[in-house]
Amino acid sequence: MSEIMGYLLIVLGILFNVFGCVGLVRFPDVYNRLQAATKCVTLGTVLLLVGVALANGTGPMAAKAVICAVFVLVTSPTAAHAIAKGAYASGVPLWEGTVVDAYAELKKVKREA
C-alpha cells in the first residue's frame, strides 16, 4: 500500500514540477517567475522525494530522500527571497500589470517614521 502511495506522490510531484516549469516560461516578470519556482517546484520536489521514500520503504535511500526534502524545503524559499530582494534592489522593474508594490509602500512608511 505504501508503495502505491509513493508512486502516486511521485506522479503528483512530477505534475507540480511541470506546472512550475510552465510558470517559469509563461509568467511576465522575475518576481512572478520566482513565485512559480518557489511554490510549485518546491512542493513538487518535496512530494517526489517523499514518494521515493515511501516507495522504497525504510533504509538508506528513504533516509536520504527525506533529508533532501527537508533541505529543499528550507533552502528554496530562502534563495527565492534573496533573489527577489536583490532584483528589487538592483532596479528590476515590476510587470506593468502589477497592482500593488507592498515593498515600496513599506519603504515609504519606514522613511516617514
MOPAC internal coordinates of N, CA, C and O (Angstrom, degrees):
PM7 1SCF
backbone

  N    0.0000 0     0.00 0     0.00 0    0    0    0
  C    1.4598 1     0.00 0     0.00 0    1    0    0
  C    1.5219 1   111.50 1     0.00 0    2    1    0
  O    1.2310 1   120.65 1   138.04 1    3    2    1
  N    1.3497 1   116.37 1   -41.96 1    3    2    1
  C    1.4673 1   118.47 1  -179.53 1    5    3    2
  C    1.5225 1   110.87 1   -68.98 1    6    5    3
  O    1.2310 1   120.35 1   152.75 1    7    6    5
  N    1.3268 1   116.94 1   -27.25 1    7    6    5
  C    1.4636 1   119.73 1   177.33 1    9    7    6
  C    1.5275 1   110.70 1   -67.45 1   10    9    7
  O    1.2310 1   120.53 1   139.15 1   11   10    9
  N    1.3316 1   116.60 1   -40.85 1   11   10    9
  C    1.4700 1   120.64 1   177.76 1   13   11   10
  C    1.5263 1   109.85 1   -65.53 1   14   13   11
  O    1.2310 1   120.74 1   137.89 1   15   14   13
  N    1.3297 1   116.19 1   -42.11 1   15   14   13
  C    1.4641 1   120.09 1   177.72 1   17   15   14
  C    1.5310 1   110.67 1   -62.86 1   18   17   15
  O    1.2310 1   120.95 1   141.19 1   19   18   17
  N    1.3300 1   115.78 1   -38.81 1   19   18   17
  C    1.4606 1   120.15 1   177.91 1   21   19   18
  C    1.5191 1   111.68 1   -62.08 1   22   21   19
  O    1.2310 1   120.43 1   134.38 1   23   22   21
  N    1.3297 1   116.79 1   -45.62 1   23   22   21
  C    1.4599 1   119.90 1   179.22 1   25   23   22
  C    1.5271 1   111.36 1   -65.64 1   26   25   23
  O    1.2310 1   120.12 1   144.89 1   27   26   25
  N    1.3179 1   117.38 1   -35.11 1   27   26   25
  C    1.4571 1   121.12 1   176.57 1   29   27   26
  C    1.5336 1   110.81 1   -64.18 1   30   29   27
  O    1.2310 1   120.41 1   137.41 1   31   30   29
  N    1.3313 1   116.82 1   -42.59 1   31   30   29
  C    1.4700 1   120.45 1   177.65 1   33   31   30
  C    1.5289 1   110.99 1   -66.46 1   34   33   31
  O    1.2310 1   120.05 1   144.36 1   35   34   33
  N    1.3182 1   117.50 1   -35.64 1   35   34   33
  C    1.4634 1   120.38 1   177.43 1   37   35   34
  C    1.5267 1   110.41 1   -63.35 1   38   37   35
  O    1.2310 1   120.12 1   134.72 1   39   38   37
  N    1.3192 1   117.38 1   -45.28 1   39   38   37
  C    1.4686 1   121.11 1   178.57 1   41   39   38
  C    1.5215 1   110.52 1   -63.80 1   42   41   39
  O    1.2310 1   120.29 1   137.19 1   43   42   41
  N    1.3204 1   117.04 1   -42.81 1   43   42   41
  C    1.4623 1   120.96 1   178.45 1   45   43   42
  C    1.5290 1   110.65 1   -63.42 1   46   45   43
  O    1.2310 1   120.29 1   138.99 1   47   46   45
  N    1.3230 1   117.05 1   -41.01 1   47   46   45
  C    1.4622 1   120.91 1   177.21 1   49   47   46
  C    1.5085 1   112.44 1   -63.05 1   50   49   47
  O    1.2310 1   120.47 1   139.49 1   51   50   49
  N    1.3257 1   116.70 1   -40.51 1   51   50   49
  C    1.4616 1   120.15 1   177.66 1   53   51   50
  C    1.5245 1   110.35 1   -64.14 1   54   53   51
  O    1.2310 1   120.05 1   140.18 1   55   54   53
  N    1.3323 1   117.51 1   -39.82 1   55   54   53
  C    1.4664 1   120.50 1   177.78 1   57   55   54
  C    1.5254 1   111.54 1   -62.67 1   58   57   55
  O    1.2310 1   120.27 1   135.65 1   59   58   57
  N    1.3263 1   117.10 1   -44.35 1   59   58   57
  C    1.4642 1   119.92 1   178.01 1   61   59   58
  C    1.5276 1   110.94 1   -63.12 1   62   61   59
  O    1.2310 1   120.08 1   141.03 1   63   62   61
  N    1.3250 1   117.45 1   -38.97 1   63   62   61
  C    1.4629 1   119.88 1   177.53 1   65   63   62
  C    1.5281 1   111.45 1   -64.59 1   66   65   63
  O    1.2310 1   120.27 1   140.20 1   67   66   65
  N    1.3195 1   117.10 1   -39.80 1   67   66   65
  C    1.4673 1   120.35 1   177.92 1   69   67   66
  C    1.5276 1   110.07 1   -64.70 1   70   69   67
  O    1.2310 1   120.18 1   135.89 1   71   70   69
  N    1.3327 1   117.26 1   -44.11 1   71   70   69
  C    1.4672 1   119.82 1   178.47 1   73   71   70
  C    1.5246 1   111.10 1   -63.14 1   74   73   71
  O    1.2310 1   120.06 1   141.92 1   75   74   73
  N    1.3233 1   117.48 1   -38.08 1   75   74   73
  C    1.4596 1   120.67 1   176.73 1   77   75   74
  C    1.5171 1   111.96 1   -64.36 1   78   77   75
  O    1.2310 1   120.37 1   140.64 1   79   78   77
  N    1.3321 1   116.89 1   -39.36 1   79   78   77
  C    1.4667 1   120.71 1   177.81 1   81   79   78
  C    1.5249 1   111.11 1   -66.85 1   82   81   79
  O    1.2310 1   120.28 1   141.08 1   83   82   81
  N    1.3226 1   117.08 1   -38.92 1   83   82   81
  C    1.4601 1   120.50 1   175.87 1   85   83   82
  C    1.5310 1   109.59 1   -62.97 1   86   85   83
  O    1.2310 1   120.08 1   139.82 1   87   86   85
  N    1.3222 1   117.45 1   -40.18 1   87   86   85
  C    1.4600 1   121.09 1   176.75 1   89   87   86
  C    1.5149 1   112.40 1   -63.23 1   90   89   87
  O    1.2310 1   120.29 1   143.61 1   91   90   89
  N    1.3239 1   117.06 1   -36.39 1   91   90   89
  C    1.4613 1   120.03 1   177.35 1   93   91   90
  C    1.5214 1   111.68 1   -63.23 1   94   93   91
  O    1.2310 1   120.44 1   146.85 1   95   94   93
  N    1.3054 1   116.76 1   -33.15 1   95   94   93
  C    1.4575 1   120.54 1  -179.00 1   97   95   94
  C    1.5283 1   111.15 1   -84.08 1   98   97   95
  O    1.2310 1   120.07 1   142.02 1   99   98   97
  N    1.3190 1   117.47 1   -37.98 1   99   98   97
  C    1.4624 1   121.14 1  -170.39 1  101   99   98
  C    1.5294 1   115.20 1   -89.21 1  102  101   99
  O    1.2310 1   119.80 1   151.69 1  103  102  101
  N    1.3262 1   117.99 1   -28.31 1  103  102  101
  C    1.4607 1   118.73 1  -175.10 1  105  103  102
  C    1.5272 1   111.04 1   -71.60 1  106  105  103
  O    1.2310 1   120.38 1   -29.63 1  107  106  105
  N    1.3450 1   116.88 1   150.37 1  107  106  105
  C    1.4624 1   120.41 1  -167.30 1  109  107  106
  C    1.5401 1   116.34 1   -80.32 1  110  109  107
  O    1.2310 1   118.78 1   150.33 1  111  110  109
  N    1.3100 1   119.93 1   -29.67 1  111  110  109
  C    1.4618 1   119.29 1  -176.17 1  113  111  110
  C    1.5235 1   110.80 1  -135.20 1  114  113  111
  O    1.2310 1   121.45 1    -6.13 1  115  114  113
  N    1.3254 1   114.83 1   173.87 1  115  114  113
  C    1.4588 1   120.48 1  -174.05 1  117  115  114
  C    1.5328 1   111.68 1   -63.82 1  118  117  115
  O    1.2310 1   119.75 1   147.17 1  119  118  117
  N    1.3081 1   118.07 1   -32.83 1  119  118  117
  C    1.4530 1   121.44 1  -176.80 1  121  119  118
  C    1.5311 1   111.54 1   -70.57 1  122  121  119
  O    1.2310 1   120.52 1   136.76 1  123  122  121
  N    1.3205 1   116.61 1   -43.24 1  123  122  121
  C    1.4683 1   119.96 1   176.14 1  125  123  122
  C    1.5179 1   111.30 1   -67.65 1  126  125  123
  O    1.2310 1   120.47 1   143.61 1  127  126  125
  N    1.3183 1   116.70 1   -36.39 1  127  126  125
  C    1.4634 1   120.07 1   177.97 1  129  127  126
  C    1.5224 1   111.16 1   -65.94 1  130  129  127
  O    1.2310 1   120.79 1   142.32 1  131  130  129
  N    1.3136 1   116.09 1   -37.68 1  131  130  129
  C    1.4664 1   119.43 1   176.60 1  133  131  130
  C    1.5206 1   111.13 1   -64.04 1  134  133  131
  O    1.2310 1   120.65 1   144.18 1  135  134  133
  N    1.3209 1   116.37 1   -35.82 1  135  134  133
  C    1.4656 1   119.03 1   177.95 1  137  135  134
  C    1.5273 1   110.07 1   -64.70 1  138  137  135
  O    1.2310 1   120.24 1   136.94 1  139  138  137
  N    1.3233 1   117.14 1   -43.06 1  139  138  137
  C    1.4718 1   120.09 1   178.33 1  141  139  138
  C    1.5205 1   110.43 1   -62.75 1  142  141  139
  O    1.2310 1   120.97 1   136.44 1  143  142  141
  N    1.3159 1   115.75 1   -43.56 1  143  142  141
  C    1.4651 1   119.41 1  -179.03 1  145  143  142
  C    1.5167 1   111.06 1   -65.80 1  146  145  143
  O    1.2310 1   120.56 1   137.51 1  147  146  145
  N    1.3130 1   116.53 1   -42.49 1  147  146  145
  C    1.4504 1   119.39 1  -175.60 1  149  147  146
  C    1.5190 1   111.69 1   -71.69 1  150  149  147
  O    1.2310 1   120.02 1   130.96 1  151  150  149
  N    1.3037 1   117.57 1   -49.04 1  151  150  149
  C    1.4619 1   119.25 1  -174.90 1  153  151  150
  C    1.5223 1   112.59 1   -75.82 1  154  153  151
  O    1.2310 1   120.34 1   122.64 1  155  154  153
  N    1.3131 1   116.95 1   -57.36 1  155  154  153
  C    1.4638 1   119.72 1  -174.08 1  157  155  154
  C    1.5178 1   112.61 1   -70.10 1  158  157  155
  O    1.2310 1   120.43 1   131.30 1  159  158  157
  N    1.3042 1   116.78 1   -48.70 1  159  158  157
  C    1.4559 1   119.25 1  -174.35 1  161  159  158
  C    1.5301 1   111.05 1   -71.26 1  162  161  159
  O    1.2310 1   119.93 1   143.31 1  163  162  161
  N    1.3240 1   117.75 1   -36.69 1  163  162  161
  C    1.4665 1   119.41 1   176.74 1  165  163  162
  C    1.5245 1   110.21 1   -64.33 1  166  165  163
  O    1.2310 1   120.35 1   131.21 1  167  166  165
  N    1.3233 1   116.93 1   -48.79 1  167  166  165
  C    1.4606 1   119.64 1   179.25 1  169  167  166
  C    1.5272 1   110.77 1   -63.03 1  170  169  167
  O    1.2310 1   120.23 1   137.93 1  171  170  169
  N    1.3244 1   117.17 1   -42.07 1  171  170  169
  C    1.4572 1   120.17 1   179.58 1  173  171  170
  C    1.5152 1   112.56 1   -63.32 1  174  173  171
  O    1.2310 1   120.21 1   137.71 1  175  174  173
  N    1.3214 1   117.21 1   -42.29 1  175  174  173
  C    1.4566 1   120.39 1  -179.88 1  177  175  174
  C    1.5237 1   111.05 1   -68.17 1  178  177  175
  O    1.2310 1   120.38 1   138.96 1  179  178  177
  N    1.3233 1   116.87 1   -41.04 1  179  178  177
  C    1.4650 1   119.84 1   178.42 1  181  179  178
  C    1.5304 1   110.41 1   -64.78 1  182  181  179
  O    1.2310 1   119.97 1   136.79 1  183  182  181
  N    1.3206 1   117.66 1   -43.21 1  183  182  181
  C    1.4637 1   120.09 1   177.43 1  185  183  182
  C    1.5205 1   111.22 1   -62.10 1  186  185  183
  O    1.2310 1   120.64 1   139.17 1  187  186  185
  N    1.3143 1   116.38 1   -40.83 1  187  186  185
  C    1.4559 1   120.53 1   179.07 1  189  187  186
  C    1.5271 1   110.87 1   -62.89 1  190  189  187
  O    1.2310 1   120.19 1   135.14 1  191  190  189
  N    1.3212 1   117.24 1   -44.86 1  191  190  189
  C    1.4627 1   120.80 1  -178.91 1  193  191  190
  C    1.5309 1   111.86 1   -68.71 1  194  193  191
  O    1.2310 1   120.17 1   141.46 1  195  194  193
  N    1.3251 1   117.29 1   -38.54 1  195  194  193
  C    1.4658 1   119.86 1   176.40 1  197  195  194
  C    1.5289 1   109.90 1   -66.94 1  198  197  195
  O    1.2310 1   120.43 1   143.12 1  199  198  197
  N    1.3243 1   116.78 1   -36.88 1  199  198  197
  C    1.4586 1   120.24 1   175.69 1  201  199  198
  C    1.5177 1   112.17 1   -62.97 1  202  201  199
  O    1.2310 1   120.43 1   140.72 1  203  202  201
  N    1.3292 1   116.78 1   -39.28 1  203  202  201
  C    1.4677 1   120.45 1   176.45 1  205  203  202
  C    1.5257 1   109.77 1   -63.66 1  206  205  203
  O    1.2310 1   120.90 1   137.97 1  207  206  205
  N    1.3427 1   115.89 1   -42.03 1  207  206  205
  C    1.4669 1   119.60 1   179.56 1  209  207  206
  C    1.5264 1   110.77 1   -63.62 1  210  209  207
  O    1.2310 1   119.90 1   138.92 1  211  210  209
  N    1.3287 1   117.80 1   -41.08 1  211  210  209
  C    1.4589 1   120.24 1   178.95 1  213  211  210
  C    1.5276 1   112.09 1   -69.71 1  214  213  211
  O    1.2310 1   120.45 1   140.41 1  215  214  213
  N    1.3183 1   116.74 1   -39.59 1  215  214  213
  C    1.4598 1   120.01 1  -178.28 1  217  215  214
  C    1.5258 1   111.60 1   -68.50 1  218  217  215
  O    1.2310 1   120.34 1   148.61 1  219  218  217
  N    1.3258 1   116.95 1   -31.39 1  219  218  217
  C    1.4638 1   120.44 1  -179.63 1  221  219  218
  C    1.5157 1   113.19 1   -86.01 1  222  221  219
  O    1.2310 1   119.97 1   165.22 1  223  222  221
  N    1.3048 1   117.66 1   -14.78 1  223  222  221
  C    1.4649 1   119.83 1  -176.46 1  225  223  222
  C    1.5174 1   109.98 1    77.03 1  226  225  223
  O    1.2310 1   120.61 1    31.74 1  227  226  225
  N    1.3134 1   116.43 1  -148.26 1  227  226  225
  C    1.4551 1   119.67 1   179.21 1  229  227  226
  C    1.5216 1   109.67 1   -88.75 1  230  229  227
  O    1.2310 1   121.00 1   -23.30 1  231  230  229
  N    1.3014 1   115.69 1   156.70 1  231  230  229
  C    1.4547 1   119.86 1   179.12 1  233  231  230
  C    1.5053 1   111.46 1   139.03 1  234  233  231
  O    1.2310 1   120.80 1     2.74 1  235  234  233
  N    1.3177 1   116.07 1  -177.26 1  235  234  233
  C    1.4620 1   119.90 1  -176.29 1  237  235  234
  C    1.5305 1   113.16 1   -64.95 1  238  237  235
  O    1.2310 1   120.06 1   143.91 1  239  238  237
  N    1.3255 1   117.49 1   -36.09 1  239  238  237
  C    1.4661 1   120.16 1   179.98 1  241  239  238
  C    1.5238 1   111.01 1   -64.48 1  242  241  239
  O    1.2310 1   119.93 1   137.57 1  243  242  241
  N    1.3145 1   117.74 1   -42.43 1  243  242  241
  C    1.4640 1   121.60 1   178.87 1  245  243  242
  C    1.5194 1   110.78 1   -66.02 1  246  245  243
  O    1.2310 1   120.44 1   139.86 1  247  246  245
  N    1.3194 1   116.77 1   -40.14 1  247  246  245
  C    1.4637 1   120.30 1   179.38 1  249  247  246
  C    1.5232 1   110.65 1   -64.76 1  250  249  247
  O    1.2310 1   120.20 1   137.30 1  251  250  249
  N    1.3197 1   117.23 1   -42.70 1  251  250  249
  C    1.4663 1   120.75 1   178.45 1  253  251  250
  C    1.5266 1   111.07 1   -64.37 1  254  253  251
  O    1.2310 1   120.40 1   141.00 1  255  254  253
  N    1.3234 1   116.84 1   -39.00 1  255  254  253
  C    1.4610 1   120.42 1   179.89 1  257  255  254
  C    1.5291 1   110.86 1   -65.02 1  258  257  255
  O    1.2310 1   120.11 1   138.37 1  259  258  257
  N    1.3192 1   117.40 1   -41.63 1  259  258  257
  C    1.4679 1   120.40 1   178.88 1  261  259  258
  C    1.5261 1   110.57 1   -67.14 1  262  261  259
  O    1.2310 1   119.92 1   138.14 1  263  262  261
  N    1.3259 1   117.76 1   -41.86 1  263  262  261
  C    1.4676 1   120.90 1   177.96 1  265  263  262
  C    1.5268 1   110.44 1   -61.79 1  266  265  263
  O    1.2310 1   120.25 1   136.93 1  267  266  265
  N    1.3261 1   117.12 1   -43.07 1  267  266  265
  C    1.4639 1   120.84 1   177.53 1  269  267  266
  C    1.5344 1   111.37 1   -64.10 1  270  269  267
  O    1.2310 1   120.14 1   141.39 1  271  270  269
  N    1.3269 1   117.33 1   -38.61 1  271  270  269
  C    1.4641 1   121.02 1   178.86 1  273  271  270
  C    1.5211 1   110.87 1   -63.08 1  274  273  271
  O    1.2310 1   120.43 1   136.93 1  275  274  273
  N    1.3199 1   116.78 1   -43.07 1  275  274  273
  C    1.4660 1   120.13 1   177.90 1  277  275  274
  C    1.5234 1   110.25 1   -64.55 1  278  277  275
  O    1.2310 1   120.27 1   138.93 1  279  278  277
  N    1.3266 1   117.09 1   -41.07 1  279  278  277
  C    1.4608 1   121.27 1   178.70 1  281  279  278
  C    1.5261 1   111.21 1   -61.16 1  282  281  279
  O    1.2310 1   120.15 1   133.77 1  283  282  281
  N    1.3277 1   117.32 1   -46.23 1  283  282  281
  C    1.4606 1   121.47 1   179.48 1  285  283  282
  C    1.5266 1   110.33 1   -65.21 1  286  285  283
  O    1.2310 1   120.41 1   140.60 1  287  286  285
  N    1.3183 1   116.83 1   -39.40 1  287  286  285
  C    1.4596 1   121.32 1  -179.49 1  289  287  286
  C    1.5200 1   112.12 1   -63.84 1  290  289  287
  O    1.2310 1   120.03 1   148.20 1  291  290  289
  N    1.3240 1   117.55 1   -31.80 1  291  290  289
  C    1.4669 1   121.22 1  -179.68 1  293  291  290
  C    1.5259 1   111.56 1   -86.71 1  294  293  291
  O    1.2310 1   119.93 1   136.20 1  295  294  293
  N    1.3244 1   117.74 1   -43.80 1  295  294  293
  C    1.4662 1   119.87 1  -170.83 1  297  295  294
  C    1.5206 1   114.56 1   -82.91 1  298  297  295
  O    1.2310 1   119.37 1   147.60 1  299  298  297
  N    1.3046 1   118.80 1   -32.40 1  299  298  297
  C    1.4628 1   119.93 1  -175.49 1  301  299  298
  C    1.5326 1   113.23 1   -64.66 1  302  301  299
  O    1.2310 1   118.59 1   130.44 1  303  302  301
  N    1.3267 1   120.30 1   -49.56 1  303  302  301
  C    1.4654 1   118.69 1   177.09 1  305  303  302
  C    1.5249 1   112.88 1   -65.24 1  306  305  303
  O    1.2310 1   120.35 1   145.73 1  307  306  305
  N    1.3275 1   116.94 1   -34.27 1  307  306  305
  C    1.4671 1   120.31 1   178.77 1  309  307  306
  C    1.5203 1   110.50 1   -65.14 1  310  309  307
  O    1.2310 1   120.26 1   135.28 1  311  310  309
  N    1.3205 1   117.12 1   -44.72 1  311  310  309
  C    1.4614 1   120.77 1   178.69 1  313  311  310
  C    1.5255 1   111.28 1   -65.21 1  314  313  311
  O    1.2310 1   119.79 1   138.81 1  315  314  313
  N    1.3209 1   118.00 1   -41.19 1  315  314  313
  C    1.4614 1   120.94 1   179.51 1  317  315  314
  C    1.5247 1   110.86 1   -63.93 1  318  317  315
  O    1.2310 1   120.48 1   141.67 1  319  318  317
  N    1.3292 1   116.68 1   -38.33 1  319  318  317
  C    1.4659 1   119.91 1   177.47 1  321  319  318
  C    1.5258 1   110.46 1   -64.12 1  322  321  319
  O    1.2310 1   120.39 1   136.39 1  323  322  321
  N    1.3276 1   116.85 1   -43.61 1  323  322  321
  C    1.4595 1   120.55 1   179.89 1  325  323  322
  C    1.5301 1   111.35 1   -64.68 1  326  325  323
  O    1.2310 1   120.40 1   139.45 1  327  326  325
  N    1.3233 1   116.84 1   -40.55 1  327  326  325
  C    1.4668 1   120.56 1   178.69 1  329  327  326
  C    1.5255 1   110.48 1   -65.42 1  330  329  327
  O    1.2310 1   120.20 1   136.55 1  331  330  329
  N    1.3369 1   117.23 1   -43.45 1  331  330  329
  C    1.4652 1   120.66 1  -179.70 1  333  331  330
  C    1.5216 1   111.21 1   -64.71 1  334  333  331
  O    1.2310 1   120.41 1   138.10 1  335  334  333
  N    1.3203 1   116.83 1   -41.90 1  335  334  333
  C    1.4617 1   119.64 1   179.79 1  337  335  334
  C    1.5269 1   110.75 1   -67.33 1  338  337  335
  O    1.2310 1   120.42 1   141.66 1  339  338  337
  N    1.3316 1   116.80 1   -38.34 1  339  338  337
  C    1.4578 1   120.28 1   176.33 1  341  339  338
  C    1.5166 1   112.36 1   -66.23 1  342  341  339
  O    1.2310 1   120.44 1   140.01 1  343  342  341
  N    1.3192 1   116.77 1   -39.99 1  343  342  341
  C    1.4647 1   120.27 1   178.01 1  345  343  342
  C    1.5281 1   110.51 1   -64.96 1  346  345  343
  O    1.2310 1   120.23 1   139.04 1  347  346  345
  N    1.3167 1   117.17 1   -40.96 1  347  346  345
  C    1.4645 1   120.56 1   179.92 1  349  347  346
  C    1.5250 1   110.21 1   -66.71 1  350  349  347
  O    1.2310 1   120.94 1   137.69 1  351  350  349
  N    1.3433 1   115.80 1   -42.31 1  351  350  349
  C    1.4721 1   119.82 1  -178.90 1  353  351  350
  C    1.5282 1   111.50 1   -66.86 1  354  353  351
  O    1.2310 1   120.08 1   148.95 1  355  354  353
  N    1.3229 1   117.46 1   -31.05 1  355  354  353
  C    1.4633 1   119.39 1  -179.64 1  357  355  354
  C    1.5258 1   112.56 1   -85.96 1  358  357  355
  O    1.2310 1   120.11 1   179.08 1  359  358  357
  N    1.3258 1   117.40 1    -0.92 1  359  358  357
  C    1.4591 1   120.93 1   172.95 1  361  359  358
  C    1.5158 1   115.56 1    92.52 1  362  361  359
  O    1.2310 1   119.55 1  -160.59 1  363  362  361
  N    1.3194 1   118.47 1    19.41 1  363  362  361
  C    1.4673 1   120.19 1   176.05 1  365  363  362
  C    1.5279 1   107.52 1   -66.73 1  366  365  363
  O    1.2310 1   120.02 1   -57.80 1  367  366  365
  N    1.3279 1   117.57 1   122.20 1  367  366  365
  C    1.4691 1   119.08 1  -173.89 1  369  367  366
  C    1.5210 1   112.46 1   -72.35 1  370  369  367
  O    1.2310 1   121.82 1   -27.71 1  371  370  369
  N    1.3251 1   114.12 1   152.29 1  371  370  369
  C    1.4592 1   120.83 1   172.39 1  373  371  370
  C    1.5263 1   108.75 1   -75.46 1  374  373  371
  O    1.2310 1   120.99 1   -19.73 1  375  374  373
  N    1.3123 1   115.71 1   160.27 1  375  374  373
  C    1.4567 1   121.01 1   175.42 1  377  375  374
  C    1.5199 1   108.45 1   -62.11 1  378  377  375
  O    1.2310 1   120.19 1   -36.41 1  379  378  377
  N    1.3419 1   117.24 1   143.59 1  379  378  377
  C    1.4729 1   120.35 1  -177.12 1  381  379  378
  C    1.5196 1   113.15 1   -63.65 1  382  381  379
  O    1.2310 1   119.45 1   160.84 1  383  382  381
  N    1.3174 1   118.66 1   -19.16 1  383  382  381
  C    1.4649 1   122.19 1   177.17 1  385  383  382
  C    1.5141 1   113.62 1   -88.63 1  386  385  383
  O    1.2310 1   119.75 1  -173.97 1  387  386  385
  N    1.3271 1   118.08 1     6.03 1  387  386  385
  C    1.4581 1   121.34 1   179.89 1  389  387  386
  C    1.5226 1   109.62 1   -68.40 1  390  389  387
  O    1.2310 1   121.07 1   -46.58 1  391  390  389
  N    1.3176 1   115.56 1   133.42 1  391  390  389
  C    1.4593 1   120.89 1  -175.91 1  393  391  390
  C    1.5262 1   111.41 1   -90.46 1  394  393  391
  O    1.2310 1   119.88 1   135.75 1  395  394  393
  N    1.3218 1   117.83 1   -44.25 1  395  394  393
  C    1.4590 1   121.86 1  -174.37 1  397  395  394
  C    1.5261 1   109.66 1  -127.17 1  398  397  395
  O    1.2310 1   121.02 1   -45.62 1  399  398  397
  N    1.3232 1   115.66 1   134.38 1  399  398  397
  C    1.4591 1   122.02 1   171.74 1  401  399  398
  C    1.5271 1   106.78 1  -113.76 1  402  401  399
  O    1.2310 1   120.75 1   -95.47 1  403  402  401
  N    1.3149 1   116.17 1    84.53 1  403  402  401
  C    1.4659 1   121.52 1  -174.33 1  405  403  402
  C    1.5307 1   111.87 1   -65.38 1  406  405  403
  O    1.2310 1   119.99 1   148.04 1  407  406  405
  N    1.3194 1   117.62 1   -31.96 1  407  406  405
  C    1.4602 1   120.12 1  -179.40 1  409  407  406
  C    1.5239 1   110.87 1   -67.83 1  410  409  407
  O    1.2310 1   119.86 1   140.61 1  411  410  409
  N    1.3339 1   117.87 1   -39.39 1  411  410  409
  C    1.4650 1   120.70 1   177.00 1  413  411  410
  C    1.5244 1   110.36 1   -66.04 1  414  413  411
  O    1.2310 1   120.07 1   140.58 1  415  414  413
  N    1.3219 1   117.47 1   -39.42 1  415  414  413
  C    1.4655 1   120.53 1   177.35 1  417  415  414
  C    1.5243 1   110.91 1   -64.10 1  418  417  415
  O    1.2310 1   120.06 1   140.22 1  419  418  417
  N    1.3266 1   117.49 1   -39.78 1  419  418  417
  C    1.4611 1   121.72 1   178.36 1  421  419  418
  C    1.5181 1   110.64 1   -64.92 1  422  421  419
  O    1.2310 1   120.00 1   138.58 1  423  422  421
  N    1.3194 1   117.60 1   -41.42 1  423  422  421
  C    1.4616 1   120.75 1   178.72 1  425  423  422
  C    1.5214 1   110.61 1   -64.92 1  426  425  423
  O    1.2310 1   120.29 1   143.08 1  427  426  425
  N    1.3461 1   117.04 1   -36.92 1  427  426  425
  C    1.4694 1   120.82 1   179.65 1  429  427  426
  C    1.5293 1   110.09 1   -66.70 1  430  429  427
  O    1.2310 1   120.18 1   138.65 1  431  430  429
  N    1.3294 1   117.26 1   -41.35 1  431  430  429
  C    1.4694 1   121.11 1   179.24 1  433  431  430
  C    1.5166 1   109.97 1   -64.91 1  434  433  431
  O    1.2310 1   119.83 1   140.85 1  435  434  433
  N    1.3208 1   117.94 1   -39.15 1  435  434  433
  C    1.4641 1   120.75 1   179.51 1  437  435  434
  C    1.5284 1   111.02 1   -66.64 1  438  437  435
  O    1.2310 1   120.05 1   142.63 1  439  438  437
  N    1.3380 1   117.51 1   -37.37 1  439  438  437
  C    1.4645 1   120.11 1   178.74 1  441  439  438
  C    1.5212 1   111.17 1   -66.98 1  442  441  439
  O    1.2310 1   120.07 1   143.98 1  443  442  441
  N    1.3365 1   117.46 1   -36.02 1  443  442  441
  C    1.4549 1   121.42 1  -178.80 1  445  443  442
  C    1.5132 1   112.58 1   -73.16 1  446  445  443
  O    1.2310 1   120.19 1   153.90 1  447  446  445
  N    1.3227 1   117.25 1   -26.10 1  447  446  445
  C    1.4648 1   120.89 1  -176.93 1  449  447  446
  C    1.5091 1   112.75 1   -78.60 1  450  449  447
  O    1.2310 1   120.10 1   180.00 1  451  450  449

